[in-house]
C-alpha cells in the first residue's frame, strides 16, 4: 500500500460541552441565584417588621358605677408590665368596631406604659365606644401597625350585668 504520510484516525473533540449548553447552564444558575436572593430579601424585610408589644394588663370591672358620676358601670384597664408603646397606635375597640386611641381616653396617657390606665364606660372621652350595658360585651386593646395590620393585646369581657347603667343602655 502506498502511504502518503503517517495515518491518523479522525479526531473527535473529547469535550461534550458546546457553547449553547454552557449558556443554558449559566442562565439556569443565574435564575436560581436571583430567586434565592429574592426569597432571602423578602424574609429579611418581614423580620424587620416591628414586633407586637409584649404587655400585661389588669382589668377592674365596677358594676355599680361607683365614682363614675352617674355614667353607669365601667372598666379600668391598667398596664402593669411589659413594653412601652406609643398611645397613638394602641386603641380600645368595642365589638361593634368603634375605636378610640388609648391616649384620647380619660386617664389615658401619650404612651402605654406600666402604671398607665384607661377608663371605659362609653361616655365622655370614650363616647365613641358602646356603653357598658350587659354581661358578655367585649372590648379589645389593639395595637395598629404601620402596615395596616393589628394585633389584640387584651380582650376584656364584661363578666356580669351592671347594677348601674348609662343612659345610653
C-alpha contacts under 8 A as a table, 3 or more apart, distances in Angstrom:
res1	aa1	res2	aa2	distance
3	X	6	X	7.33
3	X	7	X	7.93
13	X	16	X	7.60
17	X	21	X	6.21
17	X	22	X	6.55
18	X	21	X	5.41
18	X	22	X	6.30
19	X	22	X	5.05
19	X	23	X	6.11
20	X	23	X	5.15
20	X	24	X	6.22
21	X	24	X	5.07
21	X	25	X	6.18
22	X	25	X	5.17
22	X	26	X	6.15
23	X	26	X	5.06
23	X	27	X	6.15
24	X	27	X	5.05
24	X	28	X	6.27
25	X	28	X	5.13
25	X	29	X	6.18
26	X	29	X	5.17
26	X	30	X	6.12
27	X	30	X	5.10
27	X	31	X	6.24
28	X	31	X	5.16
28	X	32	X	6.22
29	X	32	X	5.14
29	X	33	X	6.11
30	X	33	X	5.11
30	X	34	X	6.10
31	X	34	X	5.11
31	X	35	X	6.08
32	X	35	X	5.13
32	X	36	X	6.12
33	X	36	X	5.14
33	X	37	X	6.18
34	X	37	X	5.17
34	X	38	X	6.12
35	X	38	X	5.11
35	X	39	X	6.21
36	X	39	X	5.27
36	X	40	X	6.23
37	X	40	X	5.10
37	X	41	X	6.08
38	X	41	X	5.07
38	X	42	X	6.26
39	X	42	X	5.30
39	X	43	X	6.19
40	X	43	X	5.17
40	X	44	X	6.07
41	X	44	X	5.07
41	X	45	X	6.17
42	X	45	X	5.00
42	X	46	X	6.26
43	X	46	X	5.11
43	X	47	X	6.27
44	X	47	X	5.01
44	X	48	X	6.43
45	X	48	X	5.16
45	X	49	X	6.96
46	X	49	X	5.51
50	X	145	X	7.92
52	X	143	X	7.52
52	X	151	X	7.00
53	X	82	X	7.62
53	X	83	X	5.60
53	X	84	X	7.45
53	X	85	X	6.93
53	X	153	X	7.95
54	X	82	X	5.53
54	X	83	X	5.56
55	X	79	X	7.19
55	X	80	X	7.72
55	X	81	X	5.76
55	X	82	X	4.16
55	X	83	X	5.70
55	X	153	X	7.21
56	X	79	X	6.06
56	X	80	X	5.66
56	X	81	X	5.11
56	X	82	X	6.05
57	X	77	X	6.51
57	X	78	X	5.39
57	X	79	X	4.55
57	X	80	X	5.54
57	X	81	X	7.25
57	X	154	X	7.04
58	X	77	X	5.82
58	X	78	X	5.19
58	X	79	X	6.57
58	X	80	X	6.68
59	X	75	X	6.67
59	X	76	X	5.61
59	X	77	X	4.59
59	X	78	X	6.25
59	X	156	X	7.47
60	X	75	X	5.53
60	X	76	X	5.12
60	X	77	X	6.63
61	X	73	X	7.62
61	X	74	X	6.06
61	X	75	X	4.50
61	X	76	X	6.59
61	X	158	X	7.34
62	X	65	X	5.55
62	X	66	X	6.93
62	X	73	X	5.60
62	X	74	X	5.47
62	X	75	X	6.19
62	X	162	X	7.93
63	X	72	X	7.71
63	X	73	X	4.70
63	X	74	X	6.74
63	X	160	X	7.75
63	X	161	X	7.16
63	X	162	X	4.32
63	X	163	X	5.54
63	X	164	X	6.46
64	X	72	X	6.79
64	X	73	X	5.56
64	X	162	X	6.20
64	X	163	X	4.93
64	X	164	X	4.83
64	X	165	X	7.97
65	X	68	X	5.38
65	X	69	X	7.88
65	X	70	X	7.06
65	X	71	X	6.91
65	X	72	X	4.62
65	X	73	X	4.05
65	X	74	X	6.12
65	X	163	X	7.82
65	X	164	X	5.82
65	X	165	X	7.62
66	X	69	X	7.70
66	X	73	X	7.76
67	X	70	X	7.98
68	X	71	X	5.59
68	X	72	X	6.65
68	X	73	X	7.68
68	X	74	X	7.76
69	X	72	X	7.89
70	X	166	X	7.33
71	X	121	X	7.27
71	X	123	X	6.85
71	X	165	X	6.87
71	X	166	X	4.89
71	X	167	X	7.31
72	X	121	X	7.17
72	X	132	X	7.43
72	X	162	X	7.77
72	X	164	X	4.75
72	X	165	X	4.01
72	X	166	X	4.38
72	X	167	X	7.89
73	X	121	X	6.43
73	X	132	X	5.98
73	X	133	X	7.63
73	X	162	X	5.79
73	X	163	X	7.36
73	X	164	X	5.64
73	X	165	X	5.71
73	X	166	X	7.14
74	X	119	X	6.92
74	X	120	X	5.50
74	X	121	X	4.49
74	X	132	X	6.30
75	X	119	X	5.93
75	X	120	X	5.14
75	X	121	X	6.59
76	X	117	X	6.64
76	X	118	X	5.67
76	X	119	X	4.60
76	X	120	X	6.20
77	X	117	X	5.38
77	X	118	X	5.39
77	X	119	X	6.64
77	X	120	X	7.83
78	X	114	X	7.81
78	X	115	X	6.68
78	X	116	X	5.80
78	X	117	X	4.08
78	X	118	X	6.62
79	X	82	X	7.94
79	X	112	X	7.04
79	X	113	X	6.16
79	X	114	X	4.90
79	X	115	X	5.74
79	X	116	X	5.45
79	X	117	X	5.99
80	X	113	X	7.82
80	X	114	X	4.76
80	X	115	X	5.84
80	X	116	X	7.73
81	X	113	X	7.58
81	X	114	X	5.17
82	X	113	X	7.58
82	X	114	X	6.94
83	X	113	X	6.86
84	X	111	X	6.68
84	X	112	X	5.51
84	X	113	X	4.64
84	X	114	X	7.43
85	X	89	X	7.68
85	X	90	X	7.37
85	X	111	X	5.66
85	X	112	X	5.02
85	X	113	X	6.70
86	X	89	X	5.79
86	X	90	X	6.82
86	X	110	X	6.53
86	X	111	X	4.62
86	X	112	X	6.10
87	X	90	X	5.30
87	X	91	X	7.75
87	X	101	X	6.63
87	X	102	X	5.23
87	X	103	X	4.91
87	X	108	X	7.99
87	X	109	X	6.59
87	X	110	X	4.76
87	X	111	X	4.31
87	X	112	X	5.36
88	X	91	X	7.49
88	X	101	X	5.60
88	X	102	X	6.60
88	X	103	X	6.21
88	X	110	X	7.01
88	X	111	X	7.72
89	X	101	X	6.81
89	X	102	X	7.85
89	X	143	X	5.69
89	X	144	X	5.28
89	X	145	X	7.17
90	X	101	X	5.88
90	X	102	X	5.59
90	X	112	X	7.59
90	X	141	X	6.93
90	X	142	X	5.56
90	X	143	X	4.37
90	X	144	X	6.28
91	X	99	X	6.26
91	X	100	X	5.40
91	X	101	X	4.26
91	X	102	X	5.09
91	X	140	X	7.97
91	X	141	X	5.72
91	X	142	X	5.14
91	X	143	X	6.24
91	X	144	X	7.55
92	X	99	X	5.47
92	X	100	X	5.57
92	X	101	X	6.39
92	X	102	X	6.35
92	X	139	X	6.75
92	X	140	X	5.54
92	X	141	X	4.63
92	X	142	X	6.18
93	X	96	X	7.98
93	X	97	X	6.05
93	X	98	X	5.53
93	X	99	X	4.14
93	X	100	X	6.70
93	X	129	X	7.17
93	X	139	X	5.62
93	X	140	X	5.08
93	X	141	X	6.46
93	X	142	X	7.09
94	X	97	X	5.52
94	X	98	X	5.56
94	X	99	X	6.47
94	X	129	X	6.01
94	X	130	X	6.46
94	X	138	X	6.16
94	X	139	X	4.41
94	X	140	X	6.25
95	X	98	X	7.44
95	X	137	X	7.19
95	X	138	X	5.71
95	X	139	X	6.18
95	X	140	X	7.91
96	X	130	X	7.47
98	X	128	X	6.33
98	X	129	X	5.58
98	X	130	X	7.62
99	X	128	X	6.87
99	X	129	X	6.37
100	X	104	X	6.74
100	X	105	X	7.30
100	X	126	X	6.84
100	X	128	X	7.12
100	X	129	X	7.56
101	X	104	X	5.32
101	X	105	X	6.97
102	X	105	X	5.72
102	X	108	X	5.65
102	X	109	X	7.09
102	X	110	X	7.72
102	X	112	X	7.49
102	X	118	X	6.97
103	X	106	X	7.97
103	X	108	X	4.64
103	X	109	X	4.71
103	X	110	X	4.90
103	X	111	X	7.01
104	X	108	X	6.35
104	X	109	X	7.75
104	X	125	X	6.84
104	X	126	X	7.65
105	X	108	X	5.09
105	X	118	X	6.19
105	X	119	X	6.94
105	X	120	X	7.86
105	X	125	X	5.19
105	X	126	X	5.47
106	X	118	X	6.36
106	X	119	X	6.16
106	X	125	X	5.68
106	X	126	X	7.32
107	X	116	X	7.82
107	X	117	X	6.24
107	X	118	X	5.31
107	X	119	X	6.48
108	X	116	X	6.74
108	X	117	X	5.75
108	X	118	X	4.91
108	X	119	X	7.72
109	X	112	X	6.67
109	X	116	X	6.71
109	X	117	X	7.76
112	X	116	X	6.20
112	X	117	X	7.95
113	X	116	X	5.55
120	X	123	X	7.91
120	X	126	X	6.53
121	X	126	X	7.05
121	X	127	X	7.74
121	X	129	X	7.84
121	X	130	X	7.78
121	X	131	X	5.37
121	X	132	X	5.60
121	X	166	X	7.99
122	X	126	X	5.29
122	X	127	X	4.49
122	X	128	X	6.55
122	X	129	X	4.82
122	X	130	X	5.12
122	X	131	X	3.88
122	X	132	X	6.54
123	X	126	X	5.58
123	X	127	X	4.09
123	X	128	X	7.72
123	X	129	X	7.76
123	X	131	X	6.73
123	X	166	X	7.92
124	X	127	X	5.01
126	X	129	X	5.81
127	X	130	X	7.37
127	X	131	X	7.67
131	X	166	X	6.58
131	X	168	X	6.48
131	X	169	X	6.76
132	X	137	X	7.32
132	X	158	X	7.84
132	X	162	X	7.60
132	X	165	X	7.02
132	X	166	X	7.21
132	X	169	X	7.70
133	X	137	X	7.74
133	X	161	X	7.11
133	X	162	X	6.56
133	X	165	X	5.94
133	X	166	X	7.14
133	X	169	X	5.45
134	X	137	X	6.28
134	X	158	X	7.12
134	X	160	X	6.90
134	X	161	X	4.64
134	X	162	X	6.22
135	X	157	X	7.64
135	X	158	X	4.96
135	X	159	X	5.39
135	X	160	X	4.33
135	X	161	X	4.49
135	X	162	X	7.35
136	X	157	X	5.68
136	X	158	X	5.14
136	X	159	X	6.26
136	X	160	X	7.24
137	X	157	X	5.58
137	X	158	X	5.35
138	X	155	X	6.91
138	X	156	X	5.52
138	X	157	X	4.32
138	X	158	X	6.38
139	X	155	X	5.97
139	X	156	X	5.08
139	X	157	X	6.41
140	X	152	X	6.52
140	X	153	X	7.43
140	X	154	X	5.72
140	X	155	X	4.56
140	X	156	X	6.03
141	X	152	X	5.94
141	X	153	X	5.40
141	X	154	X	5.03
141	X	155	X	6.44
142	X	150	X	6.58
142	X	151	X	5.61
142	X	152	X	4.43
142	X	153	X	5.43
142	X	154	X	7.16
143	X	150	X	5.50
143	X	151	X	5.44
143	X	152	X	6.51
143	X	153	X	6.87
144	X	148	X	6.70
144	X	149	X	6.09
144	X	150	X	4.43
144	X	151	X	6.81
145	X	148	X	5.60
145	X	149	X	5.39
145	X	150	X	5.74
146	X	149	X	7.31
152	X	155	X	7.11
158	X	161	X	7.57
162	X	165	X	6.25
165	X	168	X	7.99
165	X	169	X	6.44
166	X	169	X	5.65
